[in-house]
Amino acid sequence: MSDRVTAILTPGLLETLRERAPEYDQNNEFAAQDVRDLAEAGYFTATLPVEEGGAGWSFADLVRAERMLAASAPATALAVNMHQVWCGVDKILRSWGDDRLAFMRQWVSEGELLAFGVSEPGNDAVLLDSYTQATPGQGGYSLNGLKVFTSLGPAWTRLGVMGKHDGQLLYGFVEPQEGVQRVGEWDALGMRASGSFATKLTDAWMKEETIHTRFEPWDATEPLVAAIFASFLTLTGSVYVGIADRALELARTSANERTSRSTGLALSQQPAPRTLMAEAGMKQIALDAVVESVVNELDAGLNPSPATVARWVTLRTMATDTAQAHIETARALSGGAGFTRTSEISRLYRDVAAGMHHPSQRPSAMESVANWLVGPVEHTTNS
């Protein structure tokens, strides 16, 4: 672990966040104090270049940091991940010689907190089309639509959004205003402290100077699309890698500390538990290899290809699968204690369930990997 990561995410800070996590979960309360503590520590400016007031973190640093944070407080990590995804998008675009988000970096240096208002109910096109209508006005556009799973909902100060006008997608930002409202409740199975409310846009004003990208729907060659997918899949995957790390640690602790009444031996000295731990270890080694491969490519500034996209979606999918498997191992080795509602293992069991709802979901991920291996589906018509 590089010193510049642990200089911000200190062991003391991580332990404080871990101690708060059960109460936030129990009360279904947004992790507001966690966000304030992370801001004070410099977490939200860490990806900025040193000359712009940041810590100069690489993508590898950011992935490790989100992983550490999620091992302590998964819902907090998921919430603030949305800010870091935007910062990651900027890093990727700049590595391609594209500085369209320079104004956003200035916001970050001034303490603004970024979030994503992109996902829409029933919109499986994700980044490539939108139900949100953008109506032009003097100096910008008014937006009308509904965004869902807006993590960091109670705390963001700049919401990245997209809408559509006259056959063109517009990506920009909105500020808190009367036309941007949290709707409904966030009373979810897991990730309860993430504040992932739905957000309703009613004539929400998006200033022209915040619009950074315009392109036709379904144009997957737009660099912003690749940058968002790469950053989102990698960093959101890192949250679940962190959950996997923690679940494996809990499983190891149970294996070493619990003993058999009949033999007097620790579980770690018995064949069946040892097999469970060995299988978990193999899964972790494979996951770590994928993480390293992806972050090394991103830091090198490689342009996307079917092979790199396949690795991005594999990381996101494998992270959730591995975390779920490790949690089952931890539950098996913890005995009845792990089944209590207030146990950390039970909370992780609920938190990891959110993983299946993030893009790219399994069918889409499988299609991306198949495209890499055998090419896209050929559409033919009968003559």
C-alpha positions as a Python dict, from the first residue, in 0.01 Angstrom:
ca = {
    (1, 'M'): (0, 0, 0),
    (2, 'S'): (145, 333, -104),
    (3, 'D'): (201, 588, 172),
    (4, 'R'): (-7, 847, -11),
    (5, 'V'): (-316, 625, 29),
    (6, 'T'): (-270, 544, 395),
    (7, 'A'): (-181, 909, 464),
    (8, 'I'): (-547, 985, 387),
    (9, 'L'): (-722, 659, 479),
    (10, 'T'): (-541, 615, 807),
    (11, 'P'): (-602, 304, 1020),
    (12, 'G'): (-770, 525, 1280),
    (13, 'L'): (-1011, 674, 1028),
    (14, 'L'): (-1099, 334, 883),
    (15, 'E'): (-1165, 194, 1229),
    (16, 'T'): (-1391, 490, 1312),
    (17, 'L'): (-1591, 428, 994),
    (18, 'R'): (-1616, 57, 1076),
    (19, 'E'): (-1752, 134, 1422),
    (20, 'R'): (-2023, 363, 1283),
    (21, 'A'): (-2141, 126, 1009),
    (22, 'P'): (-2372, -93, 1225),
    (23, 'E'): (-2558, 206, 1366),
    (24, 'Y'): (-2607, 366, 1025),
    (25, 'D'): (-2742, 34, 898),
    (26, 'Q'): (-2968, -21, 1198),
    (27, 'N'): (-3115, 329, 1177),
    (28, 'N'): (-3129, 336, 796),
    (29, 'E'): (-2934, 662, 821),
    (30, 'F'): (-2717, 825, 558),
    (31, 'A'): (-2347, 818, 650),
    (32, 'A'): (-2321, 1196, 678),
    (33, 'Q'): (-2044, 1207, 937),
    (34, 'D'): (-1840, 956, 736),
    (35, 'V'): (-1863, 1186, 435),
    (36, 'R'): (-1754, 1486, 643),
    (37, 'D'): (-1459, 1293, 788),
    (38, 'L'): (-1350, 1174, 444),
    (39, 'A'): (-1372, 1529, 309),
    (40, 'E'): (-1160, 1660, 595),
    (41, 'A'): (-903, 1387, 529),
    (42, 'G'): (-870, 1492, 164),
    (43, 'Y'): (-1031, 1182, 16),
    (44, 'F'): (-1241, 1367, -240),
    (45, 'T'): (-950, 1566, -384),
    (46, 'A'): (-695, 1283, -374),
    (47, 'T'): (-709, 1208, -749),
    (48, 'L'): (-629, 1567, -843),
    (49, 'P'): (-275, 1641, -955),
    (50, 'V'): (-57, 1775, -675),
    (51, 'E'): (-30, 2110, -852),
    (52, 'E'): (-412, 2137, -842),
    (53, 'G'): (-432, 2068, -468),
    (54, 'G'): (-466, 1689, -476),
    (55, 'A'): (-254, 1393, -373),
    (56, 'G'): (-180, 1277, -727),
    (57, 'W'): (-336, 935, -680),
    (58, 'S'): (-311, 689, -966),
    (59, 'F'): (-605, 472, -1066),
    (60, 'A'): (-439, 188, -876),
    (61, 'D'): (-431, 406, -564),
    (62, 'L'): (-798, 492, -602),
    (63, 'V'): (-900, 129, -649),
    (64, 'R'): (-701, 23, -342),
    (65, 'A'): (-855, 304, -141),
    (66, 'E'): (-1213, 215, -234),
    (67, 'R'): (-1132, -146, -151),
    (68, 'M'): (-1002, -52, 194),
    (69, 'L'): (-1294, 178, 259),
    (70, 'A'): (-1548, -90, 160),
    (71, 'A'): (-1385, -344, 389),
    (72, 'S'): (-1463, -106, 676),
    (73, 'A'): (-1791, 56, 572),
    (74, 'P'): (-1940, -84, 248),
    (75, 'A'): (-2238, 152, 220),
    (76, 'T'): (-2019, 457, 277),
    (77, 'A'): (-1777, 331, 14),
    (78, 'L'): (-2059, 284, -237),
    (79, 'A'): (-2195, 633, -170),
    (80, 'V'): (-1867, 822, -212),
    (81, 'N'): (-1770, 593, -500),
    (82, 'M'): (-1996, 801, -724),
    (83, 'H'): (-1777, 1109, -668),
    (84, 'Q'): (-1466, 904, -732),
    (85, 'V'): (-1613, 756, -1051),
    (86, 'W'): (-1637, 1107, -1199),
    (87, 'C'): (-1280, 1176, -1089),
    (88, 'G'): (-1179, 847, -1253),
    (89, 'V'): (-1356, 945, -1575),
    (90, 'D'): (-1150, 1263, -1583),
    (91, 'K'): (-827, 1069, -1527),
    (92, 'I'): (-909, 828, -1810),
    (93, 'L'): (-1007, 1101, -2054),
    (94, 'R'): (-692, 1299, -1976),
    (95, 'S'): (-483, 988, -2040),
    (96, 'W'): (-637, 993, -2389),
    (97, 'G'): (-551, 1362, -2434),
    (98, 'D'): (-908, 1477, -2362),
    (99, 'D'): (-945, 1752, -2100),
    (100, 'R'): (-1317, 1826, -2138),
    (101, 'L'): (-1374, 1792, -1761),
    (102, 'A'): (-1116, 2052, -1655),
    (103, 'F'): (-1398, 2267, -1512),
    (104, 'M'): (-1511, 1969, -1302),
    (105, 'R'): (-1164, 1929, -1155),
    (106, 'Q'): (-1180, 2293, -1049),
    (107, 'W'): (-1507, 2218, -870),
    (108, 'V'): (-1348, 1923, -693),
    (109, 'S'): (-1056, 2137, -580),
    (110, 'E'): (-1309, 2383, -434),
    (111, 'G'): (-1481, 2113, -231),
    (112, 'E'): (-1777, 2021, -453),
    (113, 'L'): (-1913, 1668, -414),
    (114, 'L'): (-2013, 1487, -732),
    (115, 'A'): (-2276, 1221, -792),
    (116, 'F'): (-2436, 1031, -1082),
    (117, 'G'): (-2791, 1095, -1198),
    (118, 'V'): (-2787, 870, -1503),
    (119, 'S'): (-2981, 546, -1434),
    (120, 'E'): (-3349, 563, -1527),
    (121, 'P'): (-3638, 319, -1468),
    (122, 'G'): (-3663, 75, -1756),
    (123, 'N'): (-3372, 225, -1951),
    (124, 'D'): (-3147, -69, -2033),
    (125, 'A'): (-2956, 148, -2281),
    (126, 'V'): (-2785, 293, -1972),
    (127, 'L'): (-2542, 555, -2110),
    (128, 'L'): (-2651, 537, -2474),
    (129, 'D'): (-3004, 678, -2458),
    (130, 'S'): (-3228, 864, -2215),
    (131, 'Y'): (-3593, 911, -2126),
    (132, 'T'): (-3512, 1250, -1972),
    (133, 'Q'): (-3623, 1535, -2194),
    (134, 'A'): (-3397, 1839, -2236),
    (135, 'T'): (-3569, 2159, -2347),
    (136, 'P'): (-3347, 2447, -2462),
    (137, 'G'): (-3367, 2788, -2302),
    (138, 'Q'): (-3148, 3094, -2275),
    (139, 'G'): (-2808, 2975, -2151),
    (140, 'G'): (-2896, 2611, -2093),
    (141, 'Y'): (-3161, 2340, -2085),
    (142, 'S'): (-3444, 2244, -1852),
    (143, 'L'): (-3458, 1873, -1772),
    (144, 'N'): (-3761, 1660, -1696),
    (145, 'G'): (-3722, 1297, -1596),
    (146, 'L'): (-3660, 1050, -1316),
    (147, 'K'): (-3321, 916, -1210),
    (148, 'V'): (-3286, 616, -979),
    (149, 'F'): (-3019, 487, -742),
    (150, 'T'): (-2868, 833, -697),
    (151, 'S'): (-2615, 732, -433),
    (152, 'L'): (-2479, 1011, -214),
    (153, 'G'): (-2824, 1168, -256),
    (154, 'P'): (-2829, 1375, 65),
    (155, 'A'): (-2479, 1519, 19),
    (156, 'W'): (-2391, 1586, -345),
    (157, 'T'): (-2346, 1942, -464),
    (158, 'R'): (-2311, 1872, -839),
    (159, 'L'): (-2516, 1596, -1002),
    (160, 'G'): (-2393, 1456, -1334),
    (161, 'V'): (-2696, 1400, -1557),
    (162, 'M'): (-2794, 1330, -1914),
    (163, 'G'): (-3099, 1419, -2118),
    (164, 'K'): (-3205, 1417, -2481),
    (165, 'H'): (-3302, 1697, -2719),
    (166, 'D'): (-3371, 1677, -3090),
    (167, 'G'): (-3209, 1335, -3131),
    (168, 'Q'): (-2897, 1424, -2936),
    (169, 'L'): (-2781, 1321, -2590),
    (170, 'L'): (-2651, 1595, -2362),
    (171, 'Y'): (-2425, 1523, -2063),
    (172, 'G'): (-2376, 1793, -1803),
    (173, 'F'): (-2433, 1882, -1437),
    (174, 'V'): (-2708, 2036, -1229),
    (175, 'E'): (-2681, 2210, -893),
    (176, 'P'): (-2918, 2167, -598),
    (177, 'Q'): (-3236, 2359, -684),
    (178, 'E'): (-3612, 2346, -646),
    (179, 'G'): (-3649, 2136, -961),
    (180, 'V'): (-3418, 1861, -829),
    (181, 'Q'): (-3595, 1662, -561),
    (182, 'R'): (-3528, 1337, -377),
    (183, 'V'): (-3840, 1124, -401),
    (184, 'G'): (-3963, 822, -211),
    (185, 'E'): (-3765, 646, 58),
    (186, 'W'): (-3434, 465, 62),
    (187, 'D'): (-3529, 173, 285),
    (188, 'A'): (-3334, -102, 113),
    (189, 'L'): (-3224, -453, 202),
    (190, 'G'): (-2859, -349, 216),
    (191, 'M'): (-2626, -55, 151),
    (192, 'R'): (-2867, 137, 371),
    (193, 'A'): (-2625, 419, 458),
    (194, 'S'): (-2556, 500, 90),
    (195, 'G'): (-2850, 739, 51),
    (196, 'S'): (-2930, 601, -296),
    (197, 'F'): (-3258, 785, -340),
    (198, 'A'): (-3446, 837, -665),
    (199, 'T'): (-3415, 1192, -800),
    (200, 'K'): (-3693, 1369, -988),
    (201, 'L'): (-3600, 1643, -1233),
    (202, 'T'): (-3880, 1894, -1290),
    (203, 'D'): (-3763, 2176, -1515),
    (204, 'A'): (-3423, 2133, -1353),
    (205, 'W'): (-3183, 2385, -1502),
    (206, 'M'): (-2861, 2259, -1661),
    (207, 'K'): (-2635, 2550, -1750),
    (208, 'E'): (-2475, 2549, -2091),
    (209, 'E'): (-2125, 2584, -1944),
    (210, 'T'): (-2166, 2256, -1757),
    (211, 'I'): (-2256, 2058, -2071),
    (212, 'H'): (-1940, 1873, -2164),
    (213, 'T'): (-2055, 1610, -2415),
    (214, 'R'): (-2307, 1579, -2698),
    (215, 'F'): (-2356, 1276, -2921),
    (216, 'E'): (-2621, 1076, -3101),
    (217, 'P'): (-2793, 797, -2906),
    (218, 'W'): (-2635, 453, -2933),
    (219, 'D'): (-2300, 591, -3048),
    (220, 'A'): (-2074, 365, -2843),
    (221, 'T'): (-1765, 521, -3002),
    (222, 'E'): (-1805, 837, -2791),
    (223, 'P'): (-1498, 845, -2560),
    (224, 'L'): (-1705, 957, -2260),
    (225, 'V'): (-1907, 635, -2276),
    (226, 'A'): (-1595, 420, -2258),
    (227, 'A'): (-1447, 634, -1980),
    (228, 'I'): (-1761, 612, -1767),
    (229, 'F'): (-1792, 237, -1818),
    (230, 'A'): (-1425, 183, -1733),
    (231, 'S'): (-1431, 401, -1423),
    (232, 'F'): (-1772, 288, -1298),
    (233, 'L'): (-1717, -84, -1352),
    (234, 'T'): (-1370, -77, -1200),
    (235, 'L'): (-1446, 138, -895),
    (236, 'T'): (-1787, -11, -822),
    (237, 'G'): (-1626, -352, -859),
    (238, 'S'): (-1364, -239, -607),
    (239, 'V'): (-1636, -182, -348),
    (240, 'Y'): (-1732, -548, -374),
    (241, 'V'): (-1368, -657, -376),
    (242, 'G'): (-1343, -478, -41),
    (243, 'I'): (-1646, -669, 87),
    (244, 'A'): (-1479, -989, -30),
    (245, 'D'): (-1162, -893, 157),
    (246, 'R'): (-1353, -839, 479),
    (247, 'A'): (-1561, -1157, 445),
    (248, 'L'): (-1246, -1362, 391),
    (249, 'E'): (-1091, -1201, 698),
    (250, 'L'): (-1396, -1290, 907),
    (251, 'A'): (-1391, -1646, 775),
    (252, 'R'): (-1022, -1680, 862),
    (253, 'T'): (-1083, -1546, 1213),
    (254, 'S'): (-1362, -1797, 1273),
    (255, 'A'): (-1151, -2082, 1139),
    (256, 'N'): (-865, -1995, 1374),
    (257, 'E'): (-1068, -1911, 1685),
    (258, 'R'): (-1353, -2162, 1686),
    (259, 'T'): (-1281, -2512, 1814),
    (260, 'S'): (-1452, -2848, 1796),
    (261, 'R'): (-1597, -2973, 2122),
    (262, 'S'): (-1531, -3335, 2023),
    (263, 'T'): (-1169, -3300, 1908),
    (264, 'G'): (-1054, -2984, 2083),
    (265, 'L'): (-902, -2870, 1754),
    (266, 'A'): (-947, -2534, 1587),
    (267, 'L'): (-1161, -2545, 1273),
    (268, 'S'): (-851, -2447, 1080),
    (269, 'Q'): (-700, -2785, 1172),
    (270, 'Q'): (-990, -2990, 1032),
    (271, 'P'): (-1027, -3107, 671),
    (272, 'A'): (-1367, -2963, 578),
    (273, 'P'): (-1306, -2608, 705),
    (274, 'R'): (-958, -2612, 552),
    (275, 'T'): (-1113, -2702, 216),
    (276, 'L'): (-1358, -2413, 248),
    (277, 'M'): (-1074, -2172, 319),
    (278, 'A'): (-861, -2308, 36),
    (279, 'E'): (-1143, -2268, -214),
    (280, 'A'): (-1200, -1912, -93),
    (281, 'G'): (-829, -1839, -124),
    (282, 'M'): (-823, -1958, -484),
    (283, 'K'): (-1115, -1733, -572),
    (284, 'Q'): (-939, -1439, -405),
    (285, 'I'): (-616, -1498, -596),
    (286, 'A'): (-808, -1499, -925),
    (287, 'L'): (-995, -1181, -832),
    (288, 'D'): (-677, -1001, -729),
    (289, 'A'): (-520, -1090, -1066),
    (290, 'V'): (-812, -936, -1257),
    (291, 'V'): (-801, -621, -1042),
    (292, 'E'): (-429, -577, -1105),
    (293, 'S'): (-468, -633, -1479),
    (294, 'V'): (-746, -376, -1512),
    (295, 'V'): (-585, -98, -1304),
    (296, 'N'): (-251, -141, -1476),
    (297, 'E'): (-420, -96, -1814),
    (298, 'L'): (-609, 211, -1700),
    (299, 'D'): (-302, 376, -1554),
    (300, 'A'): (-116, 303, -1878),
    (301, 'G'): (-378, 496, -2075),
    (302, 'L'): (-473, 212, -2308),
    (303, 'N'): (-762, 273, -2546),
    (304, 'P'): (-1064, 44, -2506),
    (305, 'S'): (-1097, -273, -2711),
    (306, 'P'): (-1327, -577, -2689),
    (307, 'A'): (-1061, -743, -2471),
    (308, 'T'): (-1034, -453, -2225),
    (309, 'V'): (-1411, -416, -2203),
    (310, 'A'): (-1433, -790, -2130),
    (311, 'R'): (-1192, -743, -1840),
    (312, 'W'): (-1388, -446, -1702),
    (313, 'V'): (-1717, -635, -1692),
    (314, 'T'): (-1544, -948, -1562),
    (315, 'L'): (-1402, -752, -1269),
    (316, 'R'): (-1742, -604, -1180),
    (317, 'T'): (-1916, -943, -1203),
    (318, 'M'): (-1642, -1150, -1042),
    (319, 'A'): (-1613, -908, -750),
    (320, 'T'): (-1978, -955, -653),
    (321, 'D'): (-1965, -1332, -709),
    (322, 'T'): (-1650, -1370, -499),
    (323, 'A'): (-1783, -1150, -220),
    (324, 'Q'): (-2102, -1356, -207),
    (325, 'A'): (-1904, -1680, -198),
    (326, 'H'): (-1674, -1553, 79),
    (327, 'I'): (-1972, -1442, 285),
    (328, 'E'): (-2122, -1791, 258),
    (329, 'T'): (-1788, -1934, 373),
    (330, 'A'): (-1779, -1692, 666),
    (331, 'R'): (-2136, -1785, 758),
    (332, 'A'): (-2051, -2156, 747),
    (333, 'L'): (-1749, -2112, 973),
    (334, 'S'): (-1903, -1865, 1218),
    (335, 'G'): (-2181, -2095, 1335),
    (336, 'G'): (-2506, -1953, 1468),
    (337, 'A'): (-2343, -1623, 1564),
    (338, 'G'): (-2323, -1524, 1199),
    (339, 'F'): (-2698, -1569, 1160),
    (340, 'T'): (-2793, -1300, 1408),
    (341, 'R'): (-2939, -991, 1242),
    (342, 'T'): (-2688, -755, 1402),
    (343, 'S'): (-2375, -953, 1313),
    (344, 'E'): (-2130, -806, 1065),
    (345, 'I'): (-2159, -1116, 849),
    (346, 'S'): (-2535, -1068, 822),
    (347, 'R'): (-2488, -702, 728),
    (348, 'L'): (-2237, -795, 458),
    (349, 'Y'): (-2480, -1062, 335),
    (350, 'R'): (-2738, -788, 281),
    (351, 'D'): (-2495, -529, 145),
    (352, 'V'): (-2353, -757, -122),
    (353, 'A'): (-2704, -821, -257),
    (354, 'A'): (-2689, -474, -415),
    (355, 'G'): (-2416, -599, -649),
    (356, 'M'): (-2659, -766, -886),
    (357, 'H'): (-2831, -434, -961),
    (358, 'H'): (-2527, -240, -1086),
    (359, 'P'): (-2440, -222, -1454),
    (360, 'S'): (-2314, -425, -1620),
    (361, 'Q'): (-2557, -689, -1503),
    (362, 'R'): (-2474, -1049, -1577),
    (363, 'P'): (-2648, -1089, -1918),
    (364, 'S'): (-2486, -771, -2049),
    (365, 'A'): (-2147, -871, -1906),
    (366, 'M'): (-2168, -1213, -2070),
    (367, 'E'): (-2252, -1050, -2403),
    (368, 'S'): (-1943, -826, -2375),
    (369, 'V'): (-1717, -1123, -2308),
    (370, 'A'): (-1876, -1321, -2593),
    (371, 'N'): (-1819, -1025, -2828),
    (372, 'W'): (-1451, -1039, -2743),
    (373, 'L'): (-1421, -1413, -2800),
    (374, 'V'): (-1646, -1482, -3098),
    (375, 'G'): (-1757, -1140, -3221),
    (376, 'P'): (-2100, -975, -3208),
    (377, 'V'): (-2418, -1151, -3305),
    (378, 'E'): (-2474, -1138, -3680),
    (379, 'H'): (-2823, -1022, -3770),
    (380, 'T'): (-2943, -1173, -4096),
    (381, 'T'): (-3272, -1158, -4282),
    (382, 'N'): (-3432, -1440, -4480),
    (383, 'S'): (-3448, -1383, -4853),
}
